[in-house]
């Protein structure tokens, strides 16, 4: 099969093999390929091959580079050209993977690569430069061994870091006797090649001699791991802490929304203010606000002066159970197409990257997070990595061409963020985290509920006016305690502080002194100190002596009799009018409604402004407030197994149609001649070749034995599979009889 093309090789493969190619490279299936020739053309494009190379590990890439170095992209080469210090079985396994991805084809005696593999693999396969014709008959090993130390150091650096070097010493070509620098002497000896006035290249023959043995790491690194006993309980504690931060964020921004920067995002001053309130670092603060926005708990209200404001969805979230609250935040982080880790950093132009701004958007971020978590999922349960750098090295070996310059940092950021959210603990993937990764949000919430501590129904009131919650409180009790006391410290046991300010807050909320006494009496497992009882009574005695209220409208009149008549009318109760002075009535009802009702009752009121001038309150037109909606992006999924088999069968039909001998096709479509040809084929039971386009405008070809034409549809059977096919007549572009 040495002379076989990629198209011929694909056509000779089985249906399952073709389906495996489409499964591994889903970009080849969209739009649906008409035949294997189209599939081969797509598989050989540079963009698609580059995407494949990003998923190959270091060893497989080394095999690919070795084949490129031997010219397998120009003509078939034997697999024995791959000279790596590994067994032949591993090399064959790597070559098999390249064949399964349709990057290579042919047997071991003559394997070929798609031409785009050279562009995708870089200009210097295996890290070696181009060969120099001047060194063909030179004993390179002897020549290198006789070099001075400084010249050997130059060759070693180029062999280790890449064959191209930048230097000023290549500006002029001088003889060996006149050379003053190591670069000039190596150029004069021919052991370096001059590319231009500032660039030199290490020839392949020299690189093979001086390159260190460790240039290609053929074995996967093995990070150090350690087993832990309290992974899930630690994760539950971290999750509860993150929930507390989120609730504080919502409460803070509800009371005082923060402005949106003109360029978009959250200002550094507002971020520092938030982190000071929560007593967390700025990196944790960036993660918190990014997750809150991703979970639709906070949104930019897009007003004339935009602010970040909690949404109605946040009220629903606050009433959910802690496990469901955690699952919402964890899923939002996992799908977040942004990198919180770069928030607060500066770009190449020294411009600050603000949290919540478009500068943090990275569409590949969710894929990178999943890759890190799946590496942890490969370890035994409750077993974590010791050093994050070792995990970064492992993932770098598995996919050295993906991730960009932030590749290793993304691994560290992912571990830190997942630890803060309770998805990872002690470097190990937690039970709820593993469930979230494999089964989804609902199952993860159920798993987290199992590991979270049971809520308790009591507190411990101390003599120093502190209230200790030895665990997470029941939601109703937690709400009551938060109303009457302030959090002083949080953790496995939360400490609250009761003060005059917190007591006034509870009284302002409608509670009475007896309510507060009853709360502490029934919820405390320790005796209520007398000092707390005295404080409650003292604050309650002074509370509410001076009162204020809100009103939407007032009615005034210099005649107290008219005011009394209005107050005594039947409409007064419906309008909730209340007399606060002999000549003044107030109401919480809107003034427009009051005026309409009084006029209907026979009174003749008029509206006035703040200066006493009569104004017209009749509405000028209907106004509505636009709803703010959060849009969630769903990552596209590849075709399932049934769709893949259908695509393969469609390609097979296209191959048969392309191979068929046919008469000259009719053109244009849907003419009387085309319809007559198809009707004649029905009567004669003759096979026809049909060209058509699908709903997406993708052209394809089919062989068909027509059975019936009616209702604007051609119905027939495939000559080889006998499967029934129905084609709308308006989709047919050409038709011809098969000879």
ZANU-798853 format. One record per residue (C-alpha): x, y, z; residue in one letter; residue number from 1. Coordinates in Angstrom, 3 decimals. Layout:
// ZANU-798853
X|Y|Z|a|NUM
...
//
This chain:
// ZANU-798853
0.000|0.000|0.000|x|1
3.022|2.313|-0.370|x|2
1.454|4.238|-3.236|x|3
-2.000|4.505|-1.685|x|4
-3.521|7.969|-1.217|x|5
-5.298|9.040|1.956|x|6
-8.624|8.892|0.119|x|7
-8.009|5.309|-1.048|x|8
-6.846|4.297|2.429|x|9
-9.944|5.759|4.085|x|10
-12.238|4.060|1.581|x|11
-10.624|0.734|2.400|x|12
-11.262|1.180|6.114|x|13
-14.301|-0.317|7.846|x|14
-17.320|1.697|8.890|x|15
-16.335|1.629|12.557|x|16
-12.835|2.922|11.727|x|17
-14.287|5.859|9.787|x|18
-16.713|6.549|12.641|x|19
-13.743|6.546|15.038|x|20
-11.986|9.187|12.903|x|21
-15.089|11.398|12.993|x|22
-15.475|10.810|16.724|x|23
-11.873|11.827|17.422|x|24
-12.020|14.764|14.993|x|25
-15.607|16.117|15.160|x|26
-14.685|19.136|13.038|x|27
-14.479|16.791|10.029|x|28
-18.170|15.899|10.361|x|29
-19.503|19.458|9.985|x|30
-20.828|19.994|7.416|x|31
-21.534|16.380|6.543|x|32
-18.862|15.152|4.048|x|33
-20.333|13.984|0.729|x|34
-17.828|11.128|0.363|x|35
-14.477|9.909|1.640|x|36
-12.675|12.191|-0.811|x|37
-14.154|15.208|0.946|x|38
-13.287|13.651|4.323|x|39
-9.663|13.144|3.243|x|40
-9.412|16.732|2.001|x|41
-10.684|18.095|5.301|x|42
-8.426|15.787|7.308|x|43
-5.412|17.197|5.451|x|44
-6.131|20.887|6.129|x|45
-3.680|22.787|8.267|x|46
-6.232|24.034|10.833|x|47
-7.615|20.552|11.448|x|48
-4.180|18.921|11.709|x|49
-3.036|21.652|14.107|x|50
-6.078|20.920|16.281|x|51
-5.132|17.232|16.311|x|52
-1.516|18.014|17.213|x|53
-2.685|19.979|20.259|x|54
-4.111|16.766|21.701|x|55
-1.036|14.580|21.128|x|56
1.371|13.765|23.939|x|57
5.098|14.429|23.847|x|58
6.076|10.936|22.746|x|59
3.553|10.739|19.899|x|60
4.675|14.179|18.731|x|61
8.275|12.935|18.806|x|62
7.271|10.047|16.503|x|63
5.453|12.512|14.252|x|64
8.496|14.782|14.148|x|65
10.797|11.846|13.358|x|66
8.570|10.855|10.429|x|67
8.553|14.451|9.214|x|68
12.326|14.578|9.491|x|69
12.464|11.526|7.228|x|70
10.163|13.207|4.698|x|71
7.040|11.101|5.261|x|72
4.930|14.068|4.172|x|73
6.479|13.800|0.683|x|74
6.769|10.052|0.171|x|75
6.161|6.864|2.178|x|76
8.933|5.920|4.621|x|77
9.422|2.820|6.777|x|78
8.564|3.160|10.445|x|79
12.116|2.111|11.310|x|80
13.274|5.700|10.584|x|81
11.960|6.624|14.040|x|82
15.107|6.450|16.168|x|83
13.968|6.858|19.764|x|84
15.252|5.064|22.833|x|85
12.036|3.053|23.265|x|86
10.699|-0.307|22.222|x|87
9.439|-0.834|18.686|x|88
6.039|-1.687|20.170|x|89
5.630|1.829|21.583|x|90
6.576|3.354|18.237|x|91
4.017|1.155|16.460|x|92
1.373|2.178|19.015|x|93
2.082|5.863|18.351|x|94
1.912|5.279|14.593|x|95
-1.391|3.456|15.064|x|96
-2.778|6.479|16.906|x|97
-1.707|8.763|14.053|x|98
-3.473|6.446|11.582|x|99
-6.642|6.393|13.682|x|100
-6.626|10.187|13.550|x|101
-6.136|10.135|9.735|x|102
-2.921|12.139|10.081|x|103
-0.932|9.153|8.788|x|104
-1.812|6.181|6.600|x|105
-0.182|3.107|5.145|x|106
1.544|0.118|6.737|x|107
4.779|0.073|8.729|x|108
6.855|-0.502|5.598|x|109
5.578|2.657|3.938|x|110
3.852|5.165|6.190|x|111
2.809|8.593|4.889|x|112
1.795|11.851|6.556|x|113
-0.563|14.548|5.330|x|114
1.466|17.511|3.979|x|115
-0.105|19.869|6.542|x|116
1.606|17.885|9.303|x|117
4.844|19.741|8.568|x|118
3.206|23.139|9.038|x|119
1.390|21.954|12.147|x|120
4.556|20.374|13.502|x|121
6.630|23.513|13.118|x|122
9.546|24.374|10.884|x|123
11.992|22.167|12.779|x|124
10.741|18.621|13.421|x|125
12.380|16.952|16.442|x|126
13.969|20.330|17.246|x|127
16.636|19.882|14.587|x|128
17.587|22.313|11.865|x|129
17.896|21.709|8.158|x|130
20.781|19.573|6.916|x|131
23.838|21.299|5.480|x|132
25.133|19.865|2.170|x|133
28.658|21.033|3.075|x|134
28.777|18.554|5.988|x|135
27.803|15.408|4.075|x|136
31.321|13.888|4.125|x|137
32.541|15.453|7.385|x|138
33.176|13.450|10.587|x|139
30.952|15.630|12.770|x|140
31.704|13.822|16.035|x|141
35.448|14.297|15.608|x|142
35.073|17.920|14.552|x|143
32.904|18.747|17.550|x|144
35.206|16.938|19.978|x|145
38.170|19.091|18.854|x|146
36.309|22.389|19.405|x|147
37.195|24.776|22.249|x|148
34.836|24.809|25.240|x|149
33.187|28.127|24.350|x|150
32.258|26.885|20.861|x|151
30.911|23.592|22.252|x|152
28.751|25.586|24.693|x|153
27.173|27.502|21.786|x|154
26.319|24.272|19.948|x|155
24.874|22.695|23.107|x|156
22.592|25.682|23.771|x|157
21.255|25.647|20.207|x|158
20.737|21.883|20.316|x|159
18.807|22.165|23.603|x|160
16.705|25.295|22.962|x|161
16.087|25.126|19.228|x|162
18.277|25.285|16.138|x|163
17.758|29.021|15.493|x|164
19.812|31.671|17.304|x|165
19.926|35.467|17.141|x|166
23.327|37.147|17.141|x|167
25.160|40.199|15.834|x|168
28.230|38.125|14.955|x|169
26.629|36.890|11.707|x|170
26.682|40.335|10.114|x|171
29.791|39.474|8.065|x|172
31.404|36.244|6.855|x|173
35.072|36.071|7.845|x|174
37.791|33.471|7.509|x|175
38.692|31.246|10.448|x|176
41.957|33.133|11.011|x|177
40.085|36.453|11.308|x|178
37.183|35.141|13.432|x|179
37.111|36.609|16.932|x|180
33.966|35.174|18.522|x|181
32.732|31.570|18.933|x|182
29.853|32.246|16.504|x|183
32.207|33.571|13.819|x|184
34.568|30.610|14.226|x|185
31.698|28.083|13.999|x|186
30.402|29.811|10.858|x|187
33.866|29.658|9.360|x|188
34.142|25.934|10.184|x|189
30.734|25.280|8.604|x|190
29.306|23.899|11.861|x|191
26.754|26.737|11.879|x|192
24.753|28.035|8.929|x|193
24.195|31.760|8.373|x|194
20.521|32.582|7.717|x|195
20.835|36.384|7.615|x|196
22.797|39.191|9.267|x|197
21.319|38.478|12.708|x|198
20.332|34.773|12.574|x|199
22.234|31.490|12.555|x|200
20.995|27.892|12.336|x|201
22.416|24.680|13.745|x|202
22.601|22.061|10.931|x|203
20.810|18.768|11.499|x|204
24.025|16.724|11.314|x|205
25.601|18.744|14.144|x|206
22.427|18.726|16.251|x|207
22.249|14.926|16.152|x|208
25.761|14.748|17.590|x|209
25.623|17.361|20.335|x|210
21.951|17.209|21.418|x|211
21.590|15.961|25.015|x|212
19.908|12.629|25.593|x|213
17.048|14.254|27.516|x|214
15.897|16.336|24.540|x|215
12.793|14.146|24.149|x|216
11.051|12.943|27.305|x|217
9.492|9.703|26.103|x|218
7.970|8.631|29.431|x|219
5.053|10.322|31.174|x|220
6.076|12.098|34.424|x|221
4.762|10.554|37.639|x|222
3.718|13.229|40.169|x|223
4.099|12.423|43.837|x|224
0.781|11.675|45.526|x|225
-0.450|11.304|49.081|x|226
-3.567|9.706|50.534|x|227
-5.762|11.784|52.860|x|228
-8.590|10.844|55.213|x|229
-10.622|14.058|55.488|x|230
-10.935|15.148|51.860|x|231
-14.733|15.419|51.679|x|232
-15.171|16.999|55.115|x|233
-12.510|19.591|54.299|x|234
-14.264|20.313|51.013|x|235
-17.583|20.773|52.811|x|236
-16.003|23.341|55.123|x|237
-14.526|25.240|52.167|x|238
-17.872|25.130|50.364|x|239
-19.722|26.574|53.374|x|240
-17.124|29.323|53.649|x|241
-17.513|30.218|49.966|x|242
-21.296|30.295|50.404|x|243
-20.880|32.704|53.321|x|244
-18.708|34.984|51.191|x|245
-21.281|34.918|48.405|x|246
-24.154|35.793|50.744|x|247
-22.140|38.676|52.176|x|248
-21.411|39.883|48.644|x|249
-25.117|39.829|47.761|x|250
-26.065|41.641|50.964|x|251
-23.350|44.265|50.486|x|252
-24.141|44.964|46.833|x|253
-27.870|44.975|47.558|x|254
-27.389|47.803|50.034|x|255
-24.787|49.640|47.969|x|256
-24.408|48.519|44.319|x|257
-20.948|49.111|42.883|x|258
-20.427|51.026|39.632|x|259
-19.305|49.453|36.367|x|260
-16.137|50.919|34.868|x|261
-16.509|52.868|31.635|x|262
-14.433|50.223|29.860|x|263
-16.388|47.467|31.629|x|264
-15.549|45.472|34.711|x|265
-15.097|46.046|38.432|x|266
-12.819|48.793|39.712|x|267
-9.813|47.925|41.872|x|268
-11.058|50.202|44.664|x|269
-14.406|48.392|44.866|x|270
-12.622|45.034|44.783|x|271
-10.353|46.022|47.671|x|272
-13.361|47.283|49.631|x|273
-15.084|43.920|49.178|x|274
-12.022|41.873|50.133|x|275
-11.546|44.015|53.244|x|276
-15.115|43.321|54.356|x|277
-14.686|39.587|53.748|x|278
-11.068|39.455|54.992|x|279
-9.867|37.545|51.912|x|280
-7.161|38.066|49.313|x|281
-7.761|39.934|46.041|x|282
-7.375|36.748|43.981|x|283
-10.146|35.110|46.010|x|284
-12.222|38.257|45.596|x|285
-11.888|38.112|41.808|x|286
-13.005|34.467|41.834|x|287
-15.977|35.329|44.048|x|288
-17.357|38.112|41.829|x|289
-16.707|36.174|38.626|x|290
-18.604|33.125|39.903|x|291
-21.461|35.274|41.255|x|292
-21.948|36.886|37.842|x|293
-21.558|33.560|36.023|x|294
-24.267|32.050|38.242|x|295
-26.621|34.968|37.380|x|296
-26.707|36.089|41.013|x|297
-25.300|39.503|40.052|x|298
-25.648|41.363|36.776|x|299
-24.742|44.666|35.142|x|300
-28.083|46.526|35.156|x|301
-27.087|48.394|31.961|x|302
-28.616|51.633|33.226|x|303
-27.491|55.124|32.242|x|304
-25.050|54.845|35.138|x|305
-24.484|51.062|35.160|x|306
-23.983|49.180|38.412|x|307
-23.560|45.583|39.515|x|308
-26.800|44.632|41.255|x|309
-28.071|41.273|42.625|x|310
-30.789|39.673|40.506|x|311
-34.176|38.172|41.342|x|312
-32.511|34.808|40.829|x|313
-30.315|35.533|43.854|x|314
-33.426|35.586|46.082|x|315
-34.320|32.104|44.883|x|316
-30.728|30.969|45.410|x|317
-30.698|32.293|48.981|x|318
-33.710|30.148|49.891|x|319
-32.155|26.938|48.509|x|320
-30.334|24.366|50.628|x|321
-26.558|24.848|51.097|x|322
-25.817|21.826|48.903|x|323
-27.917|23.208|46.041|x|324
-26.380|26.632|46.514|x|325
-22.918|25.079|46.233|x|326
-23.845|23.054|43.137|x|327
-25.056|26.204|41.377|x|328
-21.779|28.027|42.040|x|329
-19.576|25.019|41.254|x|330
-21.307|24.386|37.908|x|331
-21.054|28.086|37.017|x|332
-17.307|28.020|37.693|x|333
-16.770|24.825|35.714|x|334
-18.506|26.330|32.651|x|335
-17.033|29.829|33.091|x|336
-15.462|30.932|29.753|x|337
-13.120|33.293|31.573|x|338
-9.853|33.209|33.532|x|339
-10.291|34.798|36.978|x|340
-6.596|34.148|37.601|x|341
-5.500|37.003|35.325|x|342
-7.791|39.520|37.039|x|343
-5.697|42.327|38.490|x|344
-2.692|41.505|36.276|x|345
-1.390|43.744|33.484|x|346
-1.206|42.973|29.789|x|347
1.688|43.609|27.395|x|348
0.726|47.308|27.259|x|349
0.752|47.586|31.067|x|350
-3.033|47.929|31.048|x|351
-4.801|46.606|34.148|x|352
-7.043|43.586|33.484|x|353
-10.149|44.413|35.490|x|354
-12.336|41.644|36.958|x|355
-15.653|41.121|35.125|x|356
-14.236|42.865|32.020|x|357
-13.973|41.355|28.553|x|358
-10.188|41.163|28.995|x|359
-10.651|38.026|31.114|x|360
-12.669|36.142|28.486|x|361
-10.998|32.924|27.327|x|362
-13.387|30.500|25.538|x|363
-11.033|27.533|26.107|x|364
-10.984|28.011|29.900|x|365
-13.724|25.411|30.633|x|366
-11.861|22.770|28.607|x|367
-8.632|23.445|30.488|x|368
-10.386|23.185|33.860|x|369
-11.939|19.867|32.928|x|370
-8.534|18.612|31.765|x|371
-6.994|19.419|35.158|x|372
-9.853|17.839|37.094|x|373
-9.815|14.703|34.936|x|374
-6.118|14.281|35.677|x|375
-7.027|14.279|39.392|x|376
-9.942|11.917|38.690|x|377
-7.436|9.375|37.334|x|378
-5.979|9.066|40.853|x|379
-7.472|6.861|43.528|x|380
-10.230|8.355|45.655|x|381
-8.936|10.630|48.462|x|382
-5.461|10.656|46.868|x|383
-4.046|14.050|45.973|x|384
-0.964|15.463|44.335|x|385
1.771|16.859|46.554|x|386
3.169|19.559|44.244|x|387
0.971|21.472|41.729|x|388
4.046|22.035|39.560|x|389
4.341|18.286|39.049|x|390
0.726|18.131|37.867|x|391
1.474|21.007|35.492|x|392
4.463|19.067|34.153|x|393
2.306|15.973|33.646|x|394
-0.337|17.877|31.682|x|395
2.389|19.657|29.709|x|396
3.752|16.256|28.680|x|397
0.294|15.002|27.718|x|398
-0.429|18.027|25.522|x|399
2.664|20.198|25.048|x|400
1.143|22.229|22.207|x|401
-1.960|23.497|23.966|x|402
-2.519|26.103|26.637|x|403
-0.266|28.883|25.340|x|404
2.075|30.856|27.567|x|405
-0.295|30.564|30.555|x|406
-0.463|26.762|30.319|x|407
1.191|25.970|33.647|x|408
-0.385|28.949|35.434|x|409
-3.858|27.748|34.395|x|410
-3.184|24.441|36.145|x|411
-2.208|26.202|39.383|x|412
-5.132|28.646|39.177|x|413
-7.554|25.801|38.566|x|414
-6.344|23.945|41.658|x|415
-6.572|27.084|43.813|x|416
-10.061|27.981|42.584|x|417
-11.352|24.413|42.846|x|418
-9.994|24.213|46.394|x|419
-11.755|27.457|47.360|x|420
-15.030|26.064|45.974|x|421
-14.723|22.661|47.662|x|422
-14.268|20.740|44.406|x|423
-10.684|19.868|45.359|x|424
-9.212|19.410|48.836|x|425
-5.642|18.485|49.838|x|426
-4.794|18.243|46.112|x|427
-7.405|15.495|45.591|x|428
-10.670|15.555|43.693|x|429
-13.479|15.384|46.240|x|430
-16.488|13.095|46.052|x|431
-18.867|15.945|45.142|x|432
-16.314|17.258|42.646|x|433
-15.998|13.872|40.963|x|434
-19.798|13.590|40.806|x|435
-20.071|17.079|39.288|x|436
-17.544|16.130|36.636|x|437
-19.125|12.802|35.717|x|438
-22.863|13.043|36.527|x|439
-23.826|16.720|36.579|x|440
-25.171|19.387|38.915|x|441
-28.153|17.608|40.500|x|442
-26.168|14.513|41.467|x|443
-23.315|16.686|42.772|x|444
-25.719|18.602|45.029|x|445
-27.003|15.337|46.464|x|446
-23.444|14.110|47.055|x|447
-22.440|17.365|48.760|x|448
-25.504|17.163|51.024|x|449
-24.187|13.800|52.250|x|450
-20.791|15.198|53.287|x|451
-21.944|18.533|54.682|x|452
-22.470|18.516|58.469|x|453
-26.064|18.240|59.627|x|454
-27.550|21.639|60.557|x|455
-27.982|22.175|64.282|x|456
-30.865|23.801|66.126|x|457
-29.038|25.494|69.000|x|458
-26.362|28.013|69.903|x|459
-24.193|28.725|72.945|x|460
-24.629|32.197|74.448|x|461
-21.512|33.332|76.354|x|462
-21.133|35.776|79.227|x|463
-19.127|38.162|76.992|x|464
-22.218|38.646|74.780|x|465
-20.940|36.317|72.068|x|466
-23.051|33.578|70.536|x|467
-21.258|30.443|69.339|x|468
-22.775|28.236|66.627|x|469
-20.902|24.909|66.914|x|470
-21.854|24.036|63.318|x|471
-24.062|25.163|60.442|x|472
-27.370|26.387|61.797|x|473
-30.787|25.470|60.511|x|474
-31.862|28.053|57.918|x|475
-34.593|29.649|60.066|x|476
-32.385|29.857|63.158|x|477
-29.459|31.168|61.082|x|478
-31.685|33.930|59.732|x|479
-32.792|34.908|63.225|x|480
-29.263|34.914|64.673|x|481
-27.903|36.922|61.743|x|482
-30.669|39.441|62.371|x|483
-29.791|39.960|66.040|x|484
-25.990|39.505|65.991|x|485
-22.972|40.148|63.735|x|486
-20.458|37.511|62.593|x|487
-17.198|37.973|64.456|x|488
-15.342|34.918|63.137|x|489
-16.307|32.073|60.832|x|490
-15.130|28.520|60.425|x|491
-16.247|25.141|61.639|x|492
-17.764|27.077|64.572|x|493
-19.142|30.558|63.887|x|494
-18.890|33.235|66.573|x|495
-21.458|36.049|66.598|x|496
-21.320|39.270|68.624|x|497
-24.476|40.817|70.126|x|498
-24.324|44.617|70.367|x|499
-26.691|47.546|70.745|x|500
-26.459|48.095|66.977|x|501
-27.411|44.519|66.154|x|502
-30.286|44.606|68.682|x|503
-31.640|47.831|67.166|x|504
-31.455|46.133|63.757|x|505
-33.652|43.311|65.052|x|506
-36.109|45.732|66.633|x|507
-36.242|47.738|63.406|x|508
-37.175|44.498|61.665|x|509
-40.345|44.270|63.733|x|510
-39.253|42.073|66.633|x|511
-40.075|43.007|70.197|x|512
-38.050|42.659|73.372|x|513
-40.102|39.612|74.377|x|514
-39.370|38.029|70.979|x|515
-35.614|38.437|71.528|x|516
-35.788|37.057|75.063|x|517
-37.718|34.040|73.739|x|518
-35.202|33.482|70.907|x|519
-32.208|33.229|73.231|x|520
-34.126|31.277|75.876|x|521
-35.251|28.535|73.445|x|522
-32.176|28.325|71.194|x|523
-29.314|28.554|73.721|x|524
-27.960|25.409|75.358|x|525
-26.237|27.602|77.941|x|526
-27.931|29.955|80.455|x|527
-28.663|33.387|78.998|x|528
-26.379|35.870|80.821|x|529
-28.088|38.618|82.805|x|530
-26.062|41.277|80.967|x|531
-27.710|40.292|77.666|x|532
-31.186|40.455|79.241|x|533
-30.500|43.958|80.600|x|534
-29.109|45.117|77.236|x|535
-32.188|43.900|75.348|x|536
-34.548|45.665|77.779|x|537
-32.520|48.863|77.737|x|538
-32.297|49.081|73.921|x|539
-35.986|48.206|73.553|x|540
-36.994|50.932|76.050|x|541
-35.218|53.615|74.010|x|542
-36.220|52.200|70.634|x|543
-38.995|53.908|68.638|x|544
-39.602|56.986|70.785|x|545
-39.027|59.104|67.683|x|546
-40.880|57.647|64.706|x|547
-40.914|58.176|60.967|x|548
-42.967|56.733|58.172|x|549
-43.196|56.630|54.425|x|550
-46.047|58.117|52.454|x|551
-46.754|58.276|48.759|x|552
-49.208|61.200|48.778|x|553
-50.816|63.812|50.972|x|554
-53.987|65.915|50.904|x|555
-54.076|69.377|52.492|x|556
-56.780|71.968|52.810|x|557
-57.144|75.215|54.738|x|558
-60.674|74.148|55.667|x|559
-60.596|71.463|58.432|x|560
-64.233|70.666|57.730|x|561
-63.482|69.579|54.155|x|562
-60.605|67.416|55.399|x|563
-62.957|65.834|57.943|x|564
-65.549|65.213|55.209|x|565
-62.982|63.443|53.011|x|566
-61.724|61.353|55.950|x|567
-65.305|60.291|56.757|x|568
-66.213|59.385|53.150|x|569
-66.479|55.705|52.106|x|570
-63.535|56.088|49.704|x|571
-61.131|57.051|52.537|x|572
-60.766|53.477|53.781|x|573
-59.935|52.132|50.320|x|574
-57.361|54.896|49.815|x|575
-55.932|54.297|53.337|x|576
-56.136|57.976|54.215|x|577
-54.904|58.875|57.712|x|578
-55.192|62.258|59.449|x|579
-51.926|63.521|60.918|x|580
-53.138|67.100|61.452|x|581
-56.507|68.926|61.269|x|582
-55.743|70.067|57.728|x|583
-53.530|67.157|56.420|x|584
-54.271|63.592|55.295|x|585
-51.569|61.137|54.174|x|586
-51.732|57.824|52.293|x|587
-49.338|55.145|50.962|x|588
-51.421|55.032|47.753|x|589
-50.116|56.821|44.645|x|590
-51.392|60.381|44.223|x|591
-52.776|59.757|40.727|x|592
-55.015|56.982|42.052|x|593
-56.164|59.112|45.007|x|594
-57.143|61.997|42.727|x|595
-59.078|59.703|40.376|x|596
-61.001|58.068|43.229|x|597
-61.848|61.386|44.928|x|598
-63.067|62.888|41.676|x|599
-65.265|59.851|41.135|x|600
-66.669|60.384|44.660|x|601
-67.629|63.967|43.869|x|602
-64.631|65.873|45.193|x|603
-62.536|68.216|43.057|x|604
-58.903|67.826|44.164|x|605
-55.877|69.184|42.314|x|606
-52.237|68.073|42.358|x|607
-49.381|70.369|43.376|x|608
-45.598|70.225|43.177|x|609
-43.039|70.867|45.931|x|610
-43.524|74.632|45.558|x|611
-47.329|74.500|45.728|x|612
-47.914|75.021|41.994|x|613
-50.761|73.037|40.374|x|614
-49.436|70.310|38.011|x|615
-51.021|67.914|35.517|x|616
-50.414|64.251|36.427|x|617
-52.218|62.685|33.512|x|618
-49.950|59.994|31.963|x|619
-48.307|60.905|28.648|x|620
-47.867|57.305|27.506|x|621
-47.157|53.735|28.660|x|622
-43.682|52.915|29.844|x|623
-42.170|49.467|30.581|x|624
-38.848|48.478|32.081|x|625
-36.736|46.137|29.998|x|626
-35.945|42.870|31.737|x|627
-32.306|41.960|32.280|x|628
-31.673|38.388|31.220|x|629
-28.529|36.327|31.676|x|630
-27.519|34.269|28.643|x|631
-25.806|30.951|29.293|x|632
-23.659|29.538|26.538|x|633
-23.756|25.802|25.932|x|634
-20.645|24.120|24.585|x|635
-21.337|22.381|21.274|x|636
-21.290|18.602|21.348|x|637
-20.012|16.277|18.660|x|638
-22.280|13.822|16.824|x|639
-23.419|10.736|18.715|x|640
-22.800|7.146|17.587|x|641
-26.011|6.885|15.555|x|642
-25.237|10.124|13.748|x|643
-21.686|8.949|13.031|x|644
-22.899|5.696|11.470|x|645
-25.399|7.657|9.392|x|646
-22.623|9.991|8.171|x|647
-20.399|7.020|7.267|x|648
-23.199|5.345|5.326|x|649
-23.877|8.619|3.532|x|650
-20.191|8.846|2.557|x|651
-20.250|5.257|1.297|x|652
-23.246|6.100|-0.862|x|653
-21.387|9.149|-2.143|x|654
-18.376|6.962|-3.029|x|655
-20.561|4.569|-5.004|x|656
-22.186|7.464|-6.797|x|657
-18.810|8.961|-7.663|x|658
-17.567|5.608|-9.051|x|659
-20.656|4.926|-11.165|x|660
-20.638|5.197|-14.946|x|661
-23.463|7.420|-15.985|x|662
-24.817|9.247|-18.939|x|663
-24.601|13.000|-19.225|x|664
-26.574|14.498|-16.322|x|665
-29.564|16.719|-16.898|x|666
-29.227|20.361|-15.970|x|667
-30.802|22.463|-14.553|x|668
-32.729|20.600|-11.871|x|669
-36.523|20.297|-11.574|x|670
-37.042|20.659|-15.314|x|671
-39.407|18.526|-17.341|x|672
-36.423|16.550|-18.662|x|673
-35.257|15.704|-15.102|x|674
-38.711|14.612|-14.035|x|675
-39.140|12.570|-17.223|x|676
-35.773|10.865|-16.642|x|677
-36.733|9.900|-13.096|x|678
-40.195|8.679|-14.152|x|679
-38.629|6.562|-16.889|x|680
-36.215|5.071|-14.346|x|681
-39.185|4.155|-12.125|x|682
-40.893|2.327|-14.976|x|683
-37.718|0.556|-16.128|x|684
-36.432|-0.106|-12.596|x|685
-33.124|1.444|-13.661|x|686
-30.541|2.905|-11.283|x|687
-29.964|6.665|-11.418|x|688
-27.246|8.971|-10.167|x|689
-28.658|11.934|-8.231|x|690
-26.882|15.127|-7.208|x|691
-28.571|17.064|-4.410|x|692
-28.105|19.637|-1.638|x|693
-29.300|19.311|1.968|x|694
-30.986|21.931|4.139|x|695
-27.586|23.463|4.935|x|696
-26.649|23.810|1.283|x|697
-24.091|20.969|1.356|x|698
-23.884|19.090|-1.954|x|699
-23.780|15.289|-2.120|x|700
-24.315|12.429|-4.557|x|701
-26.352|9.244|-4.270|x|702
-27.101|6.143|-6.327|x|703
-30.783|5.297|-6.249|x|704
-33.190|2.832|-7.785|x|705
-36.406|4.938|-7.991|x|706
-39.606|3.279|-6.793|x|707
-42.143|6.078|-6.692|x|708
-42.518|9.821|-7.377|x|709
-45.312|11.710|-5.667|x|710
-46.051|14.569|-3.296|x|711
-42.866|16.328|-4.395|x|712
-40.700|13.440|-3.148|x|713
-38.565|10.850|-4.936|x|714
-38.566|7.526|-3.082|x|715
-36.120|4.751|-3.935|x|716
-33.719|2.137|-2.585|x|717
-29.945|2.039|-2.414|x|718
-28.696|-0.598|-4.913|x|719
-26.168|-1.994|-2.416|x|720
-27.797|-1.668|1.011|x|721
-31.459|-1.843|-0.120|x|722
-32.164|0.955|2.361|x|723
-35.102|3.216|1.563|x|724
-34.266|6.847|0.738|x|725
-36.630|9.785|0.255|x|726
-35.395|12.932|-1.475|x|727
-37.497|16.112|-1.983|x|728
-37.535|16.912|-5.670|x|729
-36.593|20.532|-5.043|x|730
-33.328|19.329|-3.435|x|731
-32.213|17.497|-6.608|x|732
-29.703|19.503|-8.643|x|733
-28.752|16.861|-11.266|x|734
-29.753|13.373|-12.335|x|735
-28.376|10.813|-14.786|x|736
-28.953|7.163|-15.709|x|737
-26.244|4.750|-14.579|x|738
-24.809|2.634|-17.372|x|739
//
